[in-house]
Amino acid sequence: MIGRLEEQKELNRLYGSKESEFLALYGRRRVGKTYLVRETFEGRFTFCHTGKSDGGLRDQLRHFRKSLEEFSTGRIAVPRNWDEAFDSLKRVITSSNEQRKVVFIDELPWMDTPRSRCLSALESFWNEWASARKDVFLIVCGSAASWMVKNLFRNRGGLHNRVTARMCLMPFCLGECEKFAEEQALSMSRSEIAEAYMVFGGIPYYWRQLRPGKSLPQNIDAMFFRENAPLKGEFDELYKSLFGKAAAYEKVVETLAEKKAGMTRAEIISAAGRGLAGTLTGVLDTLEWSGFIRRYRAMERRKRDGIYQLIDNFTLFHFRFLRGATSDESFWQSTALSSARATWKGLSFERLCLQHLRQIRAALGISGVHVEAYAWSHVPDDACPVGAQIDLLLDRSDGVINVCEMKFSSEMYLIDAKTEEDLMRKLAVFSSATHTRKAVHLTMVTPFGILRNSHSGRVQSEVTLGDLFKES
C-alpha cells in the first residue's frame, strides 16, 4: 500500500484496544477509504457489509442479509426492519471465535433511507450491546460527508459523543502520487506529476485512469474531453455522492472559484444570494471537513471573521475548463499555450503549495516552530496609500514572518527589475500597514528555483518543486 502509514497505525491501535471502539471513517469519493480498511484487516473481519447505492429499505435489508450469511454458517431470514438486522448481526458476532470482532459497515449513509430508522437501530446496537462487550471494533464508513457530520459527529441523540475515534482520509500528497505513478509504470516527470495534481489532486482513482504510453495531455483528453470519457460527468456525481442535495454546495464553490484569496461569509452571501444565509454555516463546515475549502483568518482579523478559500484542484479545473461545452476531443493538447492555461497554472500552483504547507515548513527548517498561515491584503487608505496582496504568510513564533511568493514557471524563475520593484513594494506595504516588529523574510516558491542575478538579492529563502515532493 502506498502511503497511509499514520492511518494504518491508528487502525492497528484501535484494533489492539482493550475496549470496544467505534471508528467513523470519512473522506471524499474515490479517495481509498474502503481499500485502506480492507488492506489493513484482510482475513480478520467478523462481518463486512457495503450499503446499496440508491436502494430502498427492502433492498437494503435483503442486501444486508446476504452479507450476514457470508459470515455465518446457516441460513438467515430477510430482516423485517433494521432492529432485526442488527439483532442478527449480534448473533454473528457472538458466534465468532475471533478475539477481536472487526465489524466494517461501508457506505452507511446509503443504508439510512427515509423513515428506515437505520440510525436508531445502530444506536441501540452500539449503546446497549456492542460498547459493553469490550471486544468489538466497529468501523463505519461513508463518502456522504454531510450525512457523516450531521448524524455521527454532531449527533444530538443517542449517538452523541458515542463515536470513539474519527478519521478523515485525505488525498495523496505529491510524493505519494509519484510512487503511485511509478507503480503504474507511467514514466512521468515531476513537472507532469505536478500538472496532473493541479488537474485532479491526489485522488487515487483518478490517477488510476492514466495510461502508460500516453503523454499527460493525451491522458487528460481521454479522461475528460473525448466522447464517452470516463470522468466527463464526474463533478455532478462527486457532489451528489458527498452532499446529497448538492445545489447549495455547488453554488458556494462556484462563488469561491471566482476569488482566489477567498471570501468571508458575508461576501459569499452577497455574491451568491441571501437564499443561502440559513444553510451557509452547515455548507461551509461540511466543505471544510471534506477538504474542498480551507478556512483561515486574515492576519489582522478576529477569529470569527474567517475567510473561506477553494483549494480543491478538480473543482477549480471543472469551473475553468469542463463546465463550458467543447467538441474538441483534443482540447487539452490543442490549448497548451493558451492564456487561459497559463492563468490556470499560476492559480493552481498556488493551491498546490497551500496543500503542501508541511513540506514548505520542512524546506524552511521550521517544522518544529509554531506557525500560523495567513493570506493578507491591504486596500489603500490615508495611512498607507498603496495596495498590496500576499497569498501566503507564515507567521512564526520565533520572531520571523515569511512572505511567500508562489510563482509558476516552466524553467528557473527570472526576477527582473519590474518584478523586484513589485516584490519590494509588497514588503514595504506589509511592514507599514501591519506595524509588525518581526523580521520579514522574502521566500520564493517556484518549480525550479530562481535565476540568480542583480535583482534576486532580497530573496532570503527558496522552496522548489523538489521540496514539495518530500514526504516530511
Phi and psi in degrees as a GROMACS rama.xvg file:
@    title "Ramachandran Plot"
@    xaxis  label "Phi"
@    yaxis  label "Psi"
@TYPE xy
-83.7061  128.684  ILE-2
64.1151  -154.501  GLY-3
62.5849  26.2127  ARG-4
-66.7418  -45.1542  LEU-5
-65.7893  -38.2841  GLU-6
-65.9148  -42.2161  GLU-7
-65.7209  -36.8304  GLN-8
-61.8014  -42.0355  LYS-9
-68.4154  -40.6674  GLU-10
-60.8277  -42.5171  LEU-11
-70.3609  -31.1088  ASN-12
-63.3608  -45.2344  ARG-13
-66.4917  -35.0876  LEU-14
-63.3803  -35.7525  TYR-15
-86.9385  3.4056  GLY-16
-64.7745  152.47  SER-17
-90.3731  1.41253  LYS-18
-120.485  163.084  GLU-19
-67.3982  142.091  SER-20
-127.063  146.022  GLU-21
-127.064  103.059  PHE-22
-102.751  129.821  LEU-23
-105.599  114.611  ALA-24
-107.323  125.516  LEU-25
-138.135  168.807  TYR-26
160.392  164.482  GLY-27
-66.4765  162.833  ARG-28
-55.6293  134.889  ARG-29
70.2866  21.9992  ARG-30
-88.3469  -12.238  VAL-31
107.821  24.7862  GLY-32
-64.4038  -51.8534  LYS-33
-62.4234  -42.1492  THR-34
-59.701  -42.4222  TYR-35
-59.457  -48.7761  LEU-36
-67.613  -44.4051  VAL-37
-66.8009  -38.9535  ARG-38
-68.6694  -35.4111  GLU-39
-73.2747  -37.745  THR-40
-116.892  19.9329  PHE-41
-52.7237  126.413  GLU-42
85.1492  -2.50183  GLY-43
-118.462  11.3223  ARG-44
-80.1507  130.875  PHE-45
-80.7039  -33.8549  THR-46
-156.973  142.308  PHE-47
-144.513  132.65  CYS-48
-151.085  145.015  HIS-49
-121.743  126.347  THR-50
-57.2015  156.536  GLY-51
-95.6529  123.124  LYS-52
-64.2376  127.78  SER-53
62.2072  20.7865  ASP-54
-90.8436  142.684  GLY-55
-77.0747  -177.433  GLY-56
-57.5489  -48.8123  LEU-57
-63.8074  -40.9023  ARG-58
-61.8078  -41.7822  ASP-59
-63.4111  -42.7193  GLN-60
-68.5517  -40.2328  LEU-61
-63.5812  -39.8504  ARG-62
-65.7623  -38.5267  HIS-63
-65.0383  -38.3357  PHE-64
-59.912  -40.4107  ARG-65
-60.12  -41.8019  LYS-66
-66.5615  -39.8342  SER-67
-58.8052  -43.0918  LEU-68
-68.2379  -29.5491  GLU-69
-64.7253  -27.0664  GLU-70
-111.736  16.9748  PHE-71
-132.518  173.267  SER-72
-100.136  -11.6507  THR-73
-125.493  178.954  GLY-74
-75.9569  145.084  ARG-75
-128.732  132.393  ILE-76
-71.7596  152.543  ALA-77
-64.1797  122.244  VAL-78
-61.7883  146.434  PRO-79
-82.1298  -21.5901  ARG-80
-157.612  177.79  ASN-81
-73.358  -25.712  TRP-82
-62.7369  -43.1687  ASP-83
-66.4907  -37.1733  GLU-84
-61.7211  -44.7926  ALA-85
-74.7773  -25.4792  PHE-86
-63.6559  -40.8347  ASP-87
-65.2514  -36.5993  SER-88
-63.9152  -37.9661  LEU-89
-58.3734  -41.9313  LYS-90
-67.086  -37.7952  ARG-91
-62.2109  -44.1781  VAL-92
-65.6326  -43.5938  ILE-93
-62.8627  -35.1455  THR-94
-80.83  -7.86261  SER-95
-75.5643  141.771  SER-96
-91.8084  -4.15434  ASN-97
-64.1832  138.715  GLU-98
-66.8289  -38.0977  GLN-99
-115.156  125.154  ARG-100
-94.369  101.475  LYS-101
-90.9191  114.45  VAL-102
-114.785  115.093  VAL-103
-114.588  115.143  PHE-104
-113.74  106.766  ILE-105
-93.7275  146.466  ASP-106
52.5237  49.3456  GLU-107
-55.3391  -39.3266  LEU-108
-57.8071  -30.2861  PRO-109
-66.168  -28.9207  TRP-110
-76.2217  -23.5949  MET-111
-86.5432  67.259  ASP-112
-74.2656  162.059  THR-113
-55.5678  131.891  PRO-114
61.4011  20.7498  ARG-115
-85.259  -20.8877  SER-116
61.2524  29.4529  ARG-117
-64.5144  -43.8706  CYS-118
-63.6921  -38.7366  LEU-119
-63.2073  -40.4237  SER-120
-67.3526  -38.0554  ALA-121
-63.2525  -40.5772  LEU-122
-57.0653  -47.9787  GLU-123
-64.8022  -42.4487  SER-124
-57.2373  -46.2308  PHE-125
-77.4982  -51.7143  TRP-126
-68.0265  -39.9396  ASN-127
-95.8519  -11.9438  GLU-128
-136.77  -63.5752  TRP-129
-64.8188  -41.9987  ALA-130
-65.3543  -22.0133  SER-131
-86.6003  -10.7463  ALA-132
-82.6855  -30.361  ARG-133
77.4517  -3.89938  LYS-134
-120.91  7.88732  ASP-135
-99.2056  130.138  VAL-136
-114.814  98.0958  PHE-137
-92.9528  122.821  LEU-138
-116.879  118.691  ILE-139
-113.422  143.98  VAL-140
-137.712  148.828  CYS-141
-166.723  143.974  GLY-142
-85.6238  -23.0992  SER-143
-73.2887  89.1382  ALA-144
-60.6177  -39.8491  ALA-145
-62.2566  -38.7975  SER-146
-67.6521  -45.053  TRP-147
-61.4053  -43.4213  MET-148
-65.0207  -48.7141  VAL-149
-67.8065  -44.3071  LYS-150
-95.6047  -18.9846  ASN-151
-114.178  -48.2075  LEU-152
-84.3342  -27.5925  PHE-153
-122.643  28.0117  ARG-154
-65.5462  132.906  ASN-155
-107.624  8.22251  ARG-156
-107.644  -135.253  GLY-157
-69.0844  -17.8649  GLY-158
-100.086  12.8239  LEU-159
-62.3022  118.797  HIS-160
61.4339  22.6544  ASN-161
-90.1571  -25.4472  ARG-162
-65.9892  122.744  VAL-163
-89.6689  -16.1392  THR-164
-155.689  146.866  ALA-165
-131.912  148.795  ARG-166
-142.796  124.093  MET-167
-101.897  117.401  CYS-168
-87.2436  114.568  LEU-169
-92.0426  161.323  MET-170
-61.6407  162.007  PRO-171
-62.1283  151.351  PHE-172
-85.5631  177.296  CYS-173
-59.337  -43.2528  LEU-174
-61.0928  -38.9263  GLY-175
-69.9894  -36.0074  GLU-176
-64.4261  -36.363  CYS-177
-62.6855  -43.3321  GLU-178
-64.4043  -39.4639  LYS-179
-62.7154  -44.0106  PHE-180
-62.3042  -39.448  ALA-181
-65.0473  -41.0594  GLU-182
-63.8399  -33.1886  GLU-183
-88.4858  5.76922  GLN-184
54.754  45.3625  ALA-185
-86.5681  -16.8263  LEU-186
51.1498  55.4339  SER-187
-103.975  139.46  MET-188
-74.4714  166.159  SER-189
-65.2675  -32.0865  ARG-190
-63.6401  -41.0532  SER-191
-68.55  -39.3841  GLU-192
-61.9646  -41.9092  ILE-193
-64.3301  -41.7241  ALA-194
-66.5676  -40.6345  GLU-195
-60.5303  -39.873  ALA-196
-63.336  -36.5369  TYR-197
-69.9022  -21.5419  MET-198
-82.8096  -53.2807  VAL-199
-132.633  16.2148  PHE-200
67.0053  -158.84  GLY-201
-101.468  42.6803  GLY-202
-88.5646  114.422  ILE-203
-54.4031  -39.0128  PRO-204
-61.19  -40.409  TYR-205
-66.2295  -40.9674  TYR-206
-64.3396  -29.9753  TRP-207
-69.9521  -15.6855  ARG-208
-79.7657  -15.0913  GLN-209
-70.2148  139.391  LEU-210
-113.911  132.837  ARG-211
-60.0945  149.464  PRO-212
88.6717  -9.21667  GLY-213
-109.755  147.369  LYS-214
-70.2967  164.62  SER-215
-60.8012  -45.9623  LEU-216
-58.4499  -39.0663  PRO-217
-62.7597  -42.2147  GLN-218
-63.2214  -44.1412  ASN-219
-65.144  -40.3783  ILE-220
-60.2114  -43.3855  ASP-221
-66.645  -32.9918  ALA-222
-78.8964  -33.9339  MET-223
-122.98  -29.0121  PHE-224
-114.079  -15.9245  PHE-225
-74.2452  159.104  ARG-226
-61.4397  133.983  GLU-227
61.4242  28.4666  ASN-228
-59.1206  137.471  ALA-229
-62.9615  -24.5548  PRO-230
-113.34  19.2711  LEU-231
-62.9887  -37.8186  LYS-232
-103.123  21.8573  GLY-233
-64.3367  -36.4238  GLU-234
-59.5346  -49.8979  PHE-235
-63.8382  -42.3093  ASP-236
-65.0636  -39.406  GLU-237
-62.2888  -51.4933  LEU-238
-70.8424  -33.0055  TYR-239
-65.7307  -43.0253  LYS-240
-67.844  -34.5183  SER-241
-80.6268  -39.4534  LEU-242
-123.629  4.42219  PHE-243
65.9846  -106.872  GLY-244
-76.3618  94.2711  LYS-245
-90.7471  -2.80649  ALA-246
-57.0771  -44.1585  ALA-247
-65.5411  -38.9466  ALA-248
-66.4163  -43.2692  TYR-249
-64.721  -37.2609  GLU-250
-65.3055  -39.9988  LYS-251
-66.5522  -47.3387  VAL-252
-69.2875  -32.2244  VAL-253
-63.4596  -40.0337  GLU-254
-66.1067  -45.5604  THR-255
-66.9478  -26.6256  LEU-256
-65.6331  -17.8187  ALA-257
-84.9752  -10.6581  GLU-258
-135.331  105.427  LYS-259
-65.4132  -30.8291  LYS-260
-80.9588  -8.20081  ALA-261
98.8653  174.722  GLY-262
-142.283  151.981  MET-263
-78.0878  168.84  THR-264
-59.2574  -42.7577  ARG-265
-64.6476  -37.576  ALA-266
-68.2187  -35.7741  GLU-267
-64.5639  -44.878  ILE-268
-62.4226  -42.3042  ILE-269
-62.8874  -39.3843  SER-270
-82.7174  -36.1737  ALA-271
-95.8241  -16.392  ALA-272
112.386  144.634  GLY-273
-71.2725  -10.1247  ARG-274
-61.9519  -20.0457  GLY-275
-84.817  -11.6445  LEU-276
-55.4993  -40.9989  ALA-277
-71.9486  -23.6242  GLY-278
-114.348  -2.69958  THR-279
-62.589  -39.5212  LEU-280
-58.6467  -46.8779  THR-281
-64.7888  -39.409  GLY-282
-63.7302  -46.6928  VAL-283
-64.071  -42.5874  LEU-284
-60.5349  -44.4554  ASP-285
-68.6758  -39.9293  THR-286
-62.292  -37.8473  LEU-287
-69.3792  -43.6348  GLU-288
-58.4606  -34.8348  TRP-289
-84.714  -6.54599  SER-290
84.6486  13.7451  GLY-291
-83.9205  -30.895  PHE-292
-130.68  161.45  ILE-293
-120.414  149.707  ARG-294
-113.256  127.244  ARG-295
-139.921  169.088  TYR-296
-115.406  142.123  ARG-297
-63.9133  154.226  ALA-298
-58.0818  -32.7917  MET-299
-107.978  15.3831  GLU-300
-108.822  158.342  ARG-301
-73.2245  159.097  ARG-302
-60.6905  -33.0536  LYS-303
-70.2182  -17.6218  ARG-304
-89.8223  61.1231  ASP-305
-68.8737  151.174  GLY-306
-113.862  132.111  ILE-307
-108.596  129.754  TYR-308
-129.267  131.869  GLN-309
-72.7069  123.912  LEU-310
-125.378  2.03736  ILE-311
-78.0581  121.765  ASP-312
-63.5375  -48.4739  ASN-313
-64.3174  -37.5214  PHE-314
-63.2864  -44.5285  THR-315
-63.2654  -42.2289  LEU-316
-60.0157  -41.3499  PHE-317
-60  -48.8766  HIS-318
-69.5006  -27.5762  PHE-319
-81.1099  -35.3078  ARG-320
-132.769  -26.944  PHE-321
-93.6327  -26.3617  LEU-322
-68.7236  -37.8788  ARG-323
-77.4087  137.542  GLY-324
-69.9073  134.677  ALA-325
-141.551  138.529  THR-326
-99.3662  2.58589  SER-327
-80.8736  107.123  ASP-328
-75.7606  -7.02269  GLU-329
-115.845  34.8398  SER-330
-55.5449  -46.9639  PHE-331
-69.1225  -34.4235  TRP-332
-71.4902  -38.7556  GLN-333
-80.6468  -15.1742  SER-334
-109.592  19.2336  THR-335
-56.7831  -34.2044  ALA-336
-104.512  13.2528  LEU-337
-73.5716  157.009  SER-338
-66.8599  -32.0247  SER-339
-63.208  -39.7779  ALA-340
-68.4099  -39.3982  ARG-341
-62.5893  -43.2874  ALA-342
-63.5469  -43.977  THR-343
-62.2222  -41.906  TRP-344
-60.9808  -42.5308  LYS-345
-61.6363  -45.638  GLY-346
-68.3179  -43.1643  LEU-347
-69.8878  -31.9376  SER-348
-64.2093  -37.7192  PHE-349
-61.8949  -42.2101  GLU-350
-62.7597  -42.7058  ARG-351
-58.1103  -42.1544  LEU-352
-64.5281  -42.1023  CYS-353
-63.7561  -28.5819  LEU-354
-80.5873  -4.8532  GLN-355
-128.798  42.3637  HIS-356
-62.9982  -34.2104  LEU-357
-62.1718  -41.1497  ARG-358
-68.5132  -36.6979  GLN-359
-64.4522  -43.8226  ILE-360
-61.7103  -40.7543  ARG-361
-64.2109  -40.6841  ALA-362
-64.0898  -31.1468  ALA-363
-86.1591  -4.13283  LEU-364
73.9326  28.3441  GLY-365
-123.287  28.953  ILE-366
-60.6694  -31.7681  SER-367
-92.1208  4.55612  GLY-368
-100.871  138.565  VAL-369
-67.8786  128.867  HIS-370
-133.791  134.222  VAL-371
-106.243  128.908  GLU-372
-100.091  126.949  ALA-373
-130.147  162.988  TYR-374
-109.262  160.861  ALA-375
-149.546  141.833  TRP-376
-146.392  155.225  SER-377
-133.323  125.002  HIS-378
-90.2879  131.57  VAL-379
-52.221  136.08  PRO-380
-141.53  -175.503  ASP-381
-64.51  -38.0026  ASP-382
-71.39  -35.9561  ALA-383
-141.517  93.9962  CYS-384
-77.7382  6.04784  PRO-385
-113.753  133.485  VAL-386
-87.965  161.998  GLY-387
-163.102  154.07  ALA-388
-138.457  132.707  GLN-389
-125.506  124.855  ILE-390
-83.041  -20.9005  ASP-391
-149.267  119.964  LEU-392
-116.923  134.425  LEU-393
-110.366  102.12  LEU-394
-91.2873  107.998  ASP-395
-99.0175  149.391  ARG-396
-77.2066  -5.66043  SER-397
-96.6959  19.3265  ASP-398
88.4291  17.5079  GLY-399
-129.023  144.444  VAL-400
-119.794  121.85  ILE-401
-89.5569  117.062  ASN-402
-89.0676  107.737  VAL-403
-96.996  120.533  CYS-404
-102.786  114.484  GLU-405
-100.781  113.091  MET-406
-127.385  122.748  LYS-407
-85.4665  138.13  PHE-408
-154.859  148.004  SER-409
-86.4257  0.533592  SER-410
-149.686  -174.666  GLU-411
-57.6362  137.788  MET-412
-80.037  128.876  TYR-413
-96.9822  121.527  LEU-414
-95.5814  108.765  ILE-415
-96.1053  -173.945  ASP-416
-62.0981  -42.0246  ALA-417
-67.207  -42.4056  LYS-418
-62.8036  -42.3901  THR-419
-60.2879  -42.082  GLU-420
-62.2392  -42.5733  GLU-421
-63.9368  -41.9494  ASP-422
-65.6425  -42.8639  LEU-423
-66.8956  -34.3739  MET-424
-63.4523  -43.9382  ARG-425
-59.5905  -45.9292  LYS-426
-62.7963  -40.7705  LEU-427
-67.1264  -44.8861  ALA-428
-62.8804  -43.1237  VAL-429
-60.0889  -48.6539  PHE-430
-63.4492  -40.1836  SER-431
-70.0998  -44.6523  SER-432
-73.9789  -32.9377  ALA-433
-93.7262  -17.1487  THR-434
56.1655  32.5683  HIS-435
-66.4142  144.645  THR-436
-99.382  -0.974719  ARG-437
-83.6014  157.136  LYS-438
-69.7845  136.877  ALA-439
-108.648  116.366  VAL-440
-108.031  133.25  HIS-441
-87.5584  122.866  LEU-442
-118.751  128.094  THR-443
-102.137  127.477  MET-444
-113.875  108.938  VAL-445
-138.344  160.684  THR-446
-62.1706  -41.6545  PRO-447
-124.713  14.6938  PHE-448
86.2792  177.499  GLY-449
-105.724  150.775  ILE-450
-83.987  117.7  LEU-451
-71.0113  127.31  ARG-452
-154.356  -166.192  ASN-453
-70.332  -12.2984  SER-454
-104.864  0.990603  HIS-455
-102.17  4.42871  SER-456
-65.5111  -24.7173  GLY-457
-80.454  -8.93504  ARG-458
-74.9572  121.848  VAL-459
-101.84  -14.2267  GLN-460
-159.012  153.324  SER-461
-129.541  147.815  GLU-462
-130.242  133.068  VAL-463
-117.639  173.493  THR-464
-58.5482  -36.2962  LEU-465
-58.9557  -36.6711  GLY-466
-65.4093  -35.462  ASP-467
-71.0052  -19.6617  LEU-468
-82.4982  -10.2075  PHE-469
-76.9018  133.776  LYS-470
-90.1386  73.3276  GLU-471
